[in-house]
Structure formats: C-alpha cells, structure tokens
Amino acid sequence: MTYPLIVVTGATGQLGQTLSRLWIKSPLPQYQFKALDRSELDLSQADTAIDVLAELKPSVVVNAAAYTQVDKAETDSIDAHLVNAEAVGRVAAWTAENDAKLIHISTDFVFDGTSKTPYQPNQQTNPLGVYGASKLAGEQHIQSLAEEHSAIIRTSWLYSEYGNNFLKTMLRLMGEREQLSVVDDQIGSPTSSNGLAALIFAMILKDGYQGIYHWSDGASISWYEFALEIQDQALQEGLLGKAIPISPIATSEYPTPARRPAYSVLDRTRAMAEFDCPGAEWQAQLNLVIKELAIKSKESN
Ligand SMILES: NC(=O)c1ccc[n+]([C@@H]2O[C@H](COP(=O)([O-])OP(=O)(O)OC[C@H]3O[C@@H](n4cnc5c(N)ncnc54)[C@H](OP(=O)(O)O)[C@@H]3O)[C@@H](O)[C@H]2O)c1
C-alpha cells in the first residue's frame, strides 16, 4: 500500500527544518513526508521544479521556500518575483491540474501597517517593498489558479532555533556588546516556527482548508519589547552570563533599504477556530526555543 505524499519545499529554511523535525511527532501517520532542498527543487527553475513534482506526485505541497532577503529584494526584484510569484503560480497550477493541495506561506509584509487593529485575512493589502509585493503576487497567482486547492498562511516575525532570525541575532549581540538599541515603533507578533508547523499539520489532518489564514503567536509588541523578553529568558536559561542595557529607538534611527510596516499584528481567529491548534502564549513559545538553544549551546561547549 502506498501512502499519500507530503512534499515540503525549502528544506534548509527555518520552517522547512522545523517541519522535518516535528514530522515524526505529527498526527499524520497515513502520509509519507519528503522535504526537498534547493538542489532537489529549485523554484527559480520552474520547468525543472514542475518535473520534480510530476515525478513524485505529492498529494500536498507545503511551500516553505521563498526569497526571504527583504532588503536585498529592493535591488533584486527580478529574482524575488521569480521565486515568490512566478514559481508559486506554476506550482499552484500544477496542484490544481493534478488534484493535489497547496499550503503556501506568506507574510505580514503584504500590508502597509496603517491599521490600528489586528489585520483580518480579507483586509486591503498594500505592500511597502519589493519582497512584500512579490509575496502578494504569489498569493494572487494561487487565488486565480488554484483557489479550491490551496491555503495561504500569512505569518510574521518568524523565528526558530535554525538559520538567521531576530532571536538569534539578539542573542549574539547581547553576548558581544555592552549595550544595544532596538526599534520600538514597529508593532507586530513573533511567531515560533514550532507553532506554525503545528498549524500546518493540523490543516493537513483536517483536510478542509481554503483561502487565507493568519498565524502568529498572538502578541502585540515592539521589537524592543521582544528583545527585553529574549534577554530575560536567556539569562534565566543560562544562555547569557550578564544583562546589558537595551534602549528603545525609532525606526528612523535604524534605516534599512526596505520599508517595514509600522503595525503588522495578524488576527489569527479564523485559523484557531477551524483547526485544532490552540497556540501557546508567545512567551511560552519563545521559552521552548530558548531552552532548545541552551541545550545545543551546552552540547557544543
Ligand atoms: N522569516 C520571517 O520573519 C518571515 C516572516 C513572515 C513570513 N515568512 C515566510 O515564511 C516562509 C518560511 O520562511 P523562513 O524564515 O523559514 O525562510 P528561510 O529560513 O529564509 O528559508 C528560505 C528557504 O527557501 C529556500 N529557497 C530560496 N530560494 C529558493 C529557490 N530558488 N528554490 C528553492 N528553494 C529556495 C532556501 O534555500 P537555501 O537554504 O538554499 O537558500 C531556504 O530553504 C517564507 O514563505 C517566508 O516568506 C517569513
């Protein structure tokens, strides 16, 4: 007997690695699971990528791959659109033509940040930069080519024990510097890749999803407040030896090539109502990852 196959793209990314690690504990024994890295499925080579899908015949494609370099995208629009929009359209069309399903990950950067209340999935989009525009174009391709075969999960401030993210950058700088300044006028919510992976498994288990969902760890905080909590928890878990002063600064004092939304809290009510995925408090989610990093740090010393 052959079991239906779940294919994950972007195996080396934060979400790709988390899905691979949590797969064995997931409630999906009736599926096979295969995570493909860029050498196995390259979204910038769409024809070849489609050949790979045609060969493997997955029932579900989880697109965790993306061009994620937000600042570099400002001067690399062609590549960002190739991976985040055109290739996504090709994969969406393949899933619709082959009776497969697509779960695609998108971003809070499709919004301009002018809202004062958490963004609803159907709220007006207006990306401020190339990365957000390329991700929005990917969403639009999915909705026009594979609406009944797909779900789009927008998430924000994703972090994990893997790869590069704000948590790991803060821990490094807190260990190296005598003091730190962190932006206090961008409000959003961190999202642990563990919770996002749990949502994806819950969606596949239920096998009833369509349209746009929002997912985060339910906070409404600034990067500065996130940094304070990171330092507190890292001190408690022995990841840092001493506290350093952390000062709040304005976005204008930390210029970046790409503009970021000043407010990007996502309302996750729909995802929580439709799937068995309660979502832990953001501080508890952070603690799981910090504990994991503390274990890794002890092992490597
Ligand atoms: N990180 C965030 O803060 C954040 C926030 C909101 C939404 N998201 C979305 O969440 C999803 C997962 O993000 P993440 O943080 O896990 O990403 P990530 O850690 O940056 O990983 C991106 C993955 O995509 C792969 N990739 C890049 N170009 C590719 C291509 N041409 N073909 C195939 N694979 C390619 C990378 O492969 P290599 O290792 O070979 O480069 C890597 O495996 C993405 O859709 C992202 O847009 C992220």
The ligand as an SDF file (V2000), in Angstrom:
LIG
                    3D

 48 52  0  0  0  0  0  0  0  0999 V2000
   11.4220   34.8560    8.4200 N   0  0  0  0  0  0  0  0  0  0  0  0
   10.3970   35.6600    8.6900 C   0  0  0  0  0  0  0  0  0  0  0  0
   10.4780   36.5350    9.5780 O   0  0  0  0  0  0  0  0  0  0  0  0
    9.1060   35.5160    7.9350 C   0  0  0  0  0  0  0  0  0  0  0  0
    8.0490   36.3820    8.2520 C   0  0  0  0  0  0  0  0  0  0  0  0
    6.8410   36.2510    7.5620 C   0  0  0  0  0  0  0  0  0  0  0  0
    6.7160   35.2840    6.5840 C   0  0  0  0  0  0  0  0  0  0  0  0
    7.7630   34.4730    6.2800 N   0  0  0  0  0  0  0  0  0  0  0  0
    7.5620   33.4580    5.2410 C   0  0  0  0  0  0  0  0  0  0  0  0
    7.6590   32.1870    5.8670 O   0  0  0  0  0  0  0  0  0  0  0  0
    8.1830   31.2420    4.9270 C   0  0  0  0  0  0  0  0  0  0  0  0
    9.3470   30.4960    5.5750 C   0  0  0  0  0  0  0  0  0  0  0  0
   10.3290   31.4460    5.9230 O   0  0  0  0  0  0  0  0  0  0  0  0
   11.7030   31.0310    6.6230 P   0  0  0  0  0  0  0  0  0  0  0  0
   12.0390   32.0960    7.5950 O   0  0  0  0  0  0  0  0  0  0  0  0
   11.6190   29.6030    7.0430 O   0  0  0  0  0  0  0  0  0  0  0  0
   12.6760   31.1720    5.3870 O   0  0  0  0  0  0  0  0  0  0  0  0
   14.2670   30.9740    5.3670 P   0  0  0  0  0  0  0  0  0  0  0  0
   14.7370   30.4130    6.6490 O   0  0  0  0  0  0  0  0  0  0  0  0
   14.8550   32.2250    4.8440 O   0  0  0  0  0  0  0  0  0  0  0  0
   14.4190   29.8280    4.2820 O   0  0  0  0  0  0  0  0  0  0  0  0
   14.0660   30.0400    2.9470 C   0  0  0  0  0  0  0  0  0  0  0  0
   14.1500   28.7150    2.2580 C   0  0  0  0  0  0  0  0  0  0  0  0
   13.8040   28.9110    0.8920 O   0  0  0  0  0  0  0  0  0  0  0  0
   14.8150   28.3240    0.1120 C   0  0  0  0  0  0  0  0  0  0  0  0
   14.9260   28.9360   -1.1850 N   0  0  0  0  0  0  0  0  0  0  0  0
   15.2840   30.2050   -1.5040 C   0  0  0  0  0  0  0  0  0  0  0  0
   15.2840   30.3450   -2.8440 N   0  0  0  0  0  0  0  0  0  0  0  0
   14.9390   29.1450   -3.3670 C   0  0  0  0  0  0  0  0  0  0  0  0
   14.7530   28.6520   -4.6760 C   0  0  0  0  0  0  0  0  0  0  0  0
   15.0090   29.4180   -5.7620 N   0  0  0  0  0  0  0  0  0  0  0  0
   14.3640   27.3780   -4.8430 N   0  0  0  0  0  0  0  0  0  0  0  0
   14.1500   26.5800   -3.7730 C   0  0  0  0  0  0  0  0  0  0  0  0
   14.3150   26.9680   -2.5140 N   0  0  0  0  0  0  0  0  0  0  0  0
   14.6950   28.2510   -2.3180 C   0  0  0  0  0  0  0  0  0  0  0  0
   16.0950   28.4840    0.9160 C   0  0  0  0  0  0  0  0  0  0  0  0
   17.0920   27.6110    0.4400 O   0  0  0  0  0  0  0  0  0  0  0  0
   18.6740   27.9070    0.6820 P   0  0  0  0  0  0  0  0  0  0  0  0
   18.9380   27.4580    2.0920 O   0  0  0  0  0  0  0  0  0  0  0  0
   19.3270   27.0590   -0.3390 O   0  0  0  0  0  0  0  0  0  0  0  0
   18.8650   29.3780    0.4900 O   0  0  0  0  0  0  0  0  0  0  0  0
   15.5600   28.1100    2.2960 C   0  0  0  0  0  0  0  0  0  0  0  0
   15.4460   26.7110    2.4140 O   0  0  0  0  0  0  0  0  0  0  0  0
    8.5570   32.0370    3.6870 C   0  0  0  0  0  0  0  0  0  0  0  0
    7.4980   31.9280    2.7650 O   0  0  0  0  0  0  0  0  0  0  0  0
    8.6280   33.4590    4.1630 C   0  0  0  0  0  0  0  0  0  0  0  0
    8.3200   34.3630    3.1310 O   0  0  0  0  0  0  0  0  0  0  0  0
    8.9490   34.5620    6.9350 C   0  0  0  0  0  0  0  0  0  0  0  0
  1  2  1  0
  2  3  2  0
  2  4  1  0
  4  5  1  0
  4 48  2  0
  5  6  2  0
  6  7  1  0
  7  8  2  0
  8  9  1  0
  8 48  1  0
  9 10  1  0
  9 46  1  0
 10 11  1  0
 11 12  1  0
 11 44  1  0
 12 13  1  0
 13 14  1  0
 14 15  2  0
 14 16  1  0
 14 17  1  0
 17 18  1  0
 18 19  2  0
 18 20  1  0
 18 21  1  0
 21 22  1  0
 22 23  1  0
 23 24  1  0
 23 42  1  0
 24 25  1  0
 25 26  1  0
 25 36  1  0
 26 27  1  0
 26 35  1  0
 27 28  2  0
 28 29  1  0
 29 30  1  0
 29 35  2  0
 30 31  1  0
 30 32  2  0
 32 33  1  0
 33 34  2  0
 34 35  1  0
 36 37  1  0
 36 42  1  0
 37 38  1  0
 38 39  2  0
 38 40  1  0
 38 41  1  0
 42 43  1  0
 44 45  1  0
 44 46  1  0
 46 47  1  0
M  CHG  2   8   1  16  -1
M  END
$$$$
